[in-house]
Amino acid sequence: MRPLVTFFSGLLMLFVVTLTHTSEVRTLTPTEESQLRDFAEQWINRFSVMRSERFPIDVWRIESSVYEEDGVANAHADVVFRPAATRRHCLAPHVQFVGTSRGGAGSQFKWETVPQGASAIAFRFWFDSCDAAEPGEAVHLGQVLDFDVLNKIRGARETIMDGIREHYESRDVGAVSEWELESIDIHYSPDDGVIYHLRYFQNRYSGLWANVVFEAQQVRVIDSGPLSRGSI
């Protein structure tokens, strides 16, 4: 039996050593999150378009992940700032920050935004009041859009899906209710004017995009296709 005990002892030692050298993924500690909160508030208040002496912008919520390996910690944080509340909608500035710490436990992160400057400011939008807003159900906006436009896009979902079917004939799109609007960006075209680039997802892996324009208050799909999470 002795060799068997020795074998398992060696295996246990190998397992412990392996765990010691594997990387760790965690969220920010309360101290790290507090430091990021201070940095983020100072950062966004540099921009006059966002700054208000009467109502300074502060942090509403932080979503973070930290990847540690060989004494180096790389952090990614989505910071959602105080929303502009209206009766039926919720709109909040949103910035992605990345940080690096090389000093081990207790060292502060060096933070920067992705991308740099004011162009890093995007927005999260909910078709609900801020009190009822679910973090995972936000529509991501590349820039602020008129609420009326957003409501028209939401109300025209069936028309948009019909347009996607016409352009994307190689696949059965399925029921309209299966698709959730995830993001809206704006493009400009000399021929079509303002184009709204919409992204819908059915699950973690299956998505569709559509470029739509408004003509006489009606939505028209001018192009569409498939996309995956990796293309966001």
N, C-alpha and C positions, 0 to 999 in steps of 0.2 A: 504493500500500500504506500510505502514511502515515496516511490517515484511519482505516484499519482498526486500526492499532496504537493510535492515540489512543482509539478507541472501546473497545477491550479494556482499555486502561489505566484509562479512566474507570470501566468496569464493575468492575474489580478494586478500585479505590478505594471505590466504592459498597459492594461486598461486605464490605470490611474495616470500613468505618464501620458497616454494618448489624450485623456481628458484635459490634462494640464496644458497641453499645447494647442488644443482646439480653440477656435475663435468664439467670442461671446457676442450675442446680440441682445440688447436691452433697450429700455427707454431712458430718457434723461432723468437724473436724480432730481429731487426737489431743489437742491442748491443750483445745479446746472440749468434747470428750467427757469429759475428766478433770474439767473445771470442772462440767459437768452431773452427773457421778457424785457429786462432793462435795456439790453442792446437793441432789440427790435423796436421798442418805443422810441428810442433816440434816433434810430435809423429812419423810420417812416416820417417822423416829425421834421426831418430836414427838408422835405418837399412841400413847397408852399401850397400846391394843389391839394395836399392831404391835411396840412396843418391848420389847426384852429386854436387861437389863444383861449377862446371861451370853452371849447370842447376838445381838449387834446385827445388824440387817438391812443387808446390802450389796447392791450392784448385780450382777446375774448377766449380763445382756446388754442392749445398747442398739441400737435400730433408729432411724435418723435420716434426715431429709431437710432440706435448707436451700435456700430460694428467695431469690436475691439479685437486686435490681433497683434502679437509681438510688441505690446506696450504702446501701440498707436491706436487712438480712438477716432473713428470717422462718424460724424453725426449728420443726420438729415432731419429737418424739422419743417413742418408746414405750420405757419403761424397765421391764424385768422384774427383780424383785428375787430374792434368794436363795430357792430353792424349799424347801418342806417335803417332804423325800424320804421316801417309804414304799417298801415292797418292790415293789409293783405299780403305783404311781401317782406322779405328780409334780404338785405344786400350787405356783404361784408368784404373789405379789402383782404387780400390773401397774398402772402409772400413765402417763397421757399428759401430756407437758409441751409447752408451746409457749413459744418465746422470740423476742425481738426485739433486734436490734443495729443501731444507727444510726451508729456511729462509724467504719465502714469496717473494713478488715482489721486483725486483732489486738484489736478491741474485744470485751468480754465480752457475752454474751447476758443479758437480763433474763428469767428463767424464771417461769412460773406453771403451775398444773395446770388440766386440763379434766375435770370441773367443779372448783370450789373446795372445799377442805377434805377431810375424810376420805371423803366420798362419791366422790372421784376414784379411790379404791383399788378396783380390780377384780381379777380373778384369771384366770390361764391354767392350764389343766388338761390333762394328758396321760394317756391310758390306757396308759402305759408308765413305766418307771423314768426318773429324770431323766437318767441316762447315755445312755439310748436316745431321749430326747425330741427330735423334729424341730420346730424353731421354727414352721414353717408348718402343722403339724398340731394345734396347740393348740385346745381348746374354750374359748371365752371365757365366763367366769362373771361375772355381775353381783355375786354374793356367794358366800361359801363354802357349798358343799352337801355333804351327807353322801356319802361314797364309795359307800355302799350304794345310794343313790338314783341316783347317776350310773351305776353298773353296771346297774341295772334299766332305765334309759332306753336305755343302749347295747344291752342284750340284747333290748329290745322294739322294735328298729328296724323289723322287718318288720310287727309289729302296728300301729305308728304310721303307717307308709306305707299300710297298708290303710285305716286311719281317714282319712288325708288323701284317698285316692281317693274315699271315700264322701262327703266334704264338698266335694271339688273335682272334680266330675264333668265339668267342661268341658275337662279336659286329661288326656292320658295321662301319668301320672307316670313310667312306665317301670320299669326294674329297681331294686330296693332298693339294690343294690351301687353304683349310680351316684351316690348321695347321701351327702354327708359332713356330720356334725353339726358346726356351727361355733360356736353360742353357746346358752347357757341362761340365762334370767332367771326370776324368780319374781314372780307376781302373787297377789293374794288376792281372793277373791270370797265374799260372804255366802252364795251358793247352792252354790258348788262347793268352797269352801275354798282350799287351796293349788293354784295353777295353775302349771305349768311351761311357759314360753314357749320353744319350741325353734325354731331356724333351721337349715335344711339348705341346702347348695349343691351343684349339679351341676357347674358351671363358673363362670367369672368373672361371668356375667351372669344365670344362671338359678337361682332359689332358691325355697324353700317355707318357710312357717312353720306351726307347729301349737301349739295350746294343749292340754296333756294333764293329766289328773288320775289319781291312783291310787285305785282302788276295790277293796278286798279284795286288795291287792297286785297288781292287774292294771291296766295302763295303758289309759285311754280317751281318745280324741281328741274334744274338745268343739267345736273350731273350727279352721279352717286356711285357707290361701290362698297366693297367689304373692307373691314379693318380689324386689327387685333389689338390687345392691350399693349403689346410691344410697340405699336405705332403711335401711341400717345406721347 
